[in-house]
Amino acid sequence: MTAAGEAAAKKERGKASGGVDERLPRWFLQPVRAGRDMRRVEDALSRHRLNTVCRSARCPNRMECFSRGTATFMVLGDVCTRRCRFCGVDKGTPGPVDPREPERLAEAAASLGLRYVVVTSVTRDDLPDGGAGHFRRTVEELRKRLPEAGIELLVPDFAGRRESLEAVLGSRPLVLNHNVETVERLYERVRPGASYARSLELLKRSAEEPEGPMVKSGLMVGLGESRRELRRTFAQLAGVGCDILTLGQYLRPRAGCLDVQRFYPPEEFEELKAEAEEAGINRVFASPLVRSSYRAEEGAVR
């Protein structure tokens, strides 16, 4: 088959599966980045045996972030107990929790001289507290080694356990992030096992914490949502006290994940940003390649 024939066949397969031709539009083109800072980050991750969501979730910005000397650490292993259909992280039965991981993570962050640290995790429904205690210990270790650093926690929903969220909030992160990911109508298909109402409740409780953190969430577009549904979601996020919102284009990370239904052009992201701000969200970061932890420190200034 010729190259043109292969391209046409791929396009037809995309249409047949209900998606679009997933060749990236021109606005996704980025310069190739490499350098000393990228190698420093990769060496630190390898030396301290740490995972990052950048690599596990196949983030399109990982080369840029590594080159800037940043990474989003992922604790509690690299296997998730949920089977979300948008995510590239491996699914299955996780291994035991490593009690020394918080200490190693803090050592790596200190060796890199980080001034802002983002920590996330896989979802661990197999753990009684969903991993909340591990998050808290990680913050404690970071504060020992980097007392001036800002800390952002990107947490799962802890299956709605209030005491787990309270344990995490008690560690006093600068930012508490929990992504709703998509509009309510699509939850059953995109995030089986999750609950839109439960995610909103987690954000609401975080915002109500006395002297609590800035509250952040993230959304993907391109999964089949409507503009009206997005506007409703913006209003609901503002209503529960969300301070910061990230909005980016969904890209299928691997075979078996959901197809892209639509690519939003950059100018439409500008429109969505304006709509989210009009709904009452203070800081909105919106563009095709924005991800929940991308340049996170820029949104964390009180």
C-alpha positions in Angstrom: 0.0 0.0 0.0 1.3 3.5 -0.8 1.8 6.1 1.9 -1.3 8.0 0.6 -3.3 4.8 0.8 -2.1 4.1 4.3 -3.1 7.6 5.4 -6.5 7.2 3.8 -7.0 3.8 5.5 -6.0 5.2 8.9 -8.5 8.1 8.4 -11.3 5.6 7.6 -10.5 3.5 10.6 -10.8 6.5 12.8 -14.2 7.3 11.3 -15.3 3.8 11.7 -14.4 3.7 15.4 -16.4 6.9 16.0 -13.3 9.1 16.4 -11.4 11.4 14.1 -8.2 11.1 12.2 -5.7 11.2 15.1 -2.8 12.7 13.2 -1.9 15.7 15.3 -2.9 19.1 13.9 0.0 21.6 13.1 -0.5 23.4 16.4 0.9 20.4 18.4 4.3 20.6 16.7 7.0 21.3 19.3 10.8 21.7 19.1 12.8 18.7 20.2 14.3 19.5 23.6 17.4 17.9 25.3 20.0 19.2 27.6 21.7 19.0 31.0 18.6 19.7 33.0 16.7 16.9 31.3 19.5 14.5 32.0 19.6 15.7 35.7 15.9 14.9 36.2 16.1 11.5 34.5 19.2 10.6 36.5 17.6 11.6 39.8 14.5 9.6 39.0 16.5 6.5 38.1 18.9 6.9 41.1 16.1 7.2 43.6 13.8 4.6 41.9 10.9 7.0 41.5 8.0 7.1 39.1 6.6 10.2 37.4 3.2 10.7 35.9 5.1 12.4 33.0 6.4 9.1 31.8 3.7 6.7 33.1 0.8 8.7 31.6 2.8 9.5 28.4 2.5 13.2 28.9 3.3 15.2 25.6 5.1 17.8 27.6 7.5 15.5 29.5 10.6 16.5 27.4 9.9 20.2 27.9 9.4 19.8 31.7 12.4 17.6 32.1 14.5 20.1 30.2 13.2 22.8 32.6 14.3 20.7 35.6 10.8 19.8 36.7 8.8 16.6 37.0 5.6 15.5 38.7 6.4 12.7 41.1 4.0 9.7 41.2 3.9 7.8 44.4 2.3 4.5 45.5 3.6 2.6 42.5 2.8 2.7 38.8 -0.2 0.4 38.6 -3.7 1.8 39.1 -6.7 -0.1 40.5 -9.1 1.9 38.3 -9.7 1.4 34.6 -10.2 4.9 33.3 -10.4 4.8 29.5 -8.5 8.1 28.9 -5.3 7.2 30.9 -2.1 5.6 29.8 -1.1 4.4 33.3 -1.0 0.6 33.7 -4.1 -1.0 35.3 -4.2 -4.1 37.5 -3.2 -5.2 40.9 -0.6 -2.9 42.5 2.4 -4.1 44.5 2.9 -3.3 48.2 3.5 0.3 49.3 7.2 1.2 49.7 7.5 2.9 53.1 10.8 4.6 52.2 9.4 6.2 49.0 8.6 9.5 50.7 12.2 9.8 51.9 13.6 9.0 48.5 11.3 11.4 46.8 12.4 14.2 49.2 16.0 13.4 48.5 15.5 13.6 44.8 13.7 16.9 45.0 16.4 18.3 47.2 19.1 17.1 44.8 17.4 18.9 42.0 17.0 22.1 44.1 13.2 22.2 43.4 11.3 25.3 44.6 8.0 23.8 43.7 7.1 20.1 44.0 4.0 18.4 42.5 3.1 14.9 43.9 0.4 12.7 42.5 -0.4 9.0 42.7 -2.2 6.2 41.0 -5.6 5.4 42.5 -5.2 2.7 45.2 -8.7 1.5 46.1 -7.0 -1.6 47.6 -5.6 0.5 50.6 -7.8 1.3 53.6 -7.0 5.0 53.4 -6.5 5.1 49.6 -2.9 6.2 50.2 -3.7 9.4 52.1 -1.2 8.6 54.9 1.5 8.1 52.2 0.8 11.5 50.8 1.1 13.0 54.2 4.4 11.3 55.0 5.7 12.5 51.6 4.8 16.1 52.5 6.5 15.7 55.9 9.7 14.5 54.3 9.7 17.3 51.7 9.3 19.9 54.4 12.4 18.5 56.2 14.6 18.9 53.2 12.9 21.7 51.3 11.2 23.9 53.9 10.7 26.8 51.6 9.3 24.8 48.6 5.7 25.1 47.5 3.9 21.7 47.5 1.0 20.7 45.3 -0.8 17.5 45.8 -2.8 16.0 42.9 -4.9 13.4 44.6 -7.4 10.7 43.7 -10.9 10.7 45.1 -10.1 8.3 48.0 -13.4 6.5 47.2 -15.1 9.4 49.1 -13.5 8.7 52.4 -13.7 12.0 54.4 -11.0 11.0 56.9 -8.5 10.3 54.0 -9.1 13.8 52.6 -8.8 15.3 56.1 -5.4 13.6 56.6 -4.1 15.0 53.3 -5.5 18.5 54.0 -3.8 18.3 57.5 -0.4 18.2 55.8 -1.1 21.8 54.6 -0.2 21.7 50.9 -0.1 25.0 49.1 -2.4 23.6 46.4 -4.8 20.7 46.5 -5.6 19.4 43.0 -8.2 16.9 42.0 -9.1 16.6 38.3 -12.8 16.1 37.3 -11.3 15.3 33.9 -14.6 15.5 31.9 -18.2 16.5 32.0 -20.7 14.6 34.1 -22.5 12.9 31.2 -19.4 11.1 30.1 -18.2 9.8 33.4 -19.5 6.3 33.1 -17.7 5.8 29.8 -14.5 7.8 30.5 -14.0 7.2 34.2 -15.7 3.9 35.3 -15.6 3.6 39.1 -15.4 7.3 39.6 -18.2 9.7 40.5 -18.6 13.3 39.3 -20.6 14.3 42.4 -17.9 12.7 44.6 -15.2 14.7 42.8 -17.1 18.0 43.3 -17.6 17.2 46.9 -13.9 16.6 47.4 -13.1 20.0 45.9 -15.8 21.7 48.0 -14.5 20.2 51.3 -11.0 21.3 50.4 -12.2 24.8 49.7 -14.0 25.0 53.0 -10.9 24.0 55.0 -10.0 26.9 57.4 -6.8 28.5 56.1 -6.7 25.7 53.6 -5.0 25.3 50.2 -5.7 26.8 46.9 -8.1 24.4 45.1 -7.4 23.3 41.6 -9.0 21.0 39.0 -8.5 20.0 35.4 -10.5 19.1 32.3 -9.8 17.5 29.0 -11.7 18.3 25.9 -12.2 16.3 22.7 -14.0 13.3 24.3 -17.5 14.2 22.9 -18.6 16.9 25.3 -20.6 19.9 24.2 -19.8 23.6 24.8 -22.9 23.9 26.9 -21.8 21.0 29.1 -18.4 22.6 29.5 -20.0 25.9 30.6 -22.1 24.0 33.1 -19.0 22.3 34.4 -17.2 25.6 34.8 -20.1 27.0 36.8 -20.1 24.0 39.0 -16.4 24.1 39.7 -16.6 27.8 40.5 -19.5 27.0 42.8 -17.5 24.6 44.9 -14.6 27.0 45.3 -12.2 26.0 42.5 -9.5 28.6 42.3 -7.4 27.2 39.4 -8.4 25.3 36.3 -6.3 23.6 33.7 -8.0 22.8 30.3 -6.2 20.8 27.6 -6.8 18.6 24.6 -7.3 14.9 25.1 -4.8 12.8 23.2 -5.2 9.0 23.1 -2.1 7.8 25.1 -2.2 4.2 23.9 -4.2 1.6 22.0 -7.3 0.6 23.9 -8.0 4.1 25.2 -10.8 6.2 24.0 -10.6 7.8 20.5 -10.3 11.5 20.1 -13.7 12.8 19.0 -12.5 16.3 18.1 -9.4 18.5 18.1 -10.1 22.0 19.4 -8.1 24.8 17.7 -6.1 27.2 19.9 -8.5 30.1 19.4 -11.3 27.9 20.8 -9.3 27.4 23.9 -9.1 31.1 24.3 -12.9 31.2 24.2 -13.2 28.5 26.8 -10.7 30.3 29.0 -12.8 33.4 28.9 -16.0 31.4 29.6 -14.4 29.7 32.7 -13.2 33.0 34.0 -16.6 34.6 33.5 -18.1 31.6 35.5 -15.9 32.7 38.4 -12.7 30.7 38.3 -9.8 33.0 39.2 -7.0 31.4 37.2 -7.5 29.4 34.0 -4.8 27.8 31.9 -6.1 26.7 28.6 -4.4 25.5 25.4 -4.1 22.2 23.5 -1.0 21.0 25.4 -2.0 22.2 28.9 -2.0 19.4 31.5 -2.9 19.4 35.2 0.7 19.8 36.4 2.2 21.7 33.4 4.0 24.8 34.7 2.1 24.3 37.9 4.1 26.8 39.9 2.9 29.7 37.7 -0.7 29.2 39.0 0.2 28.9 42.6 0.9 32.5 43.5 -1.6 33.7 46.1 
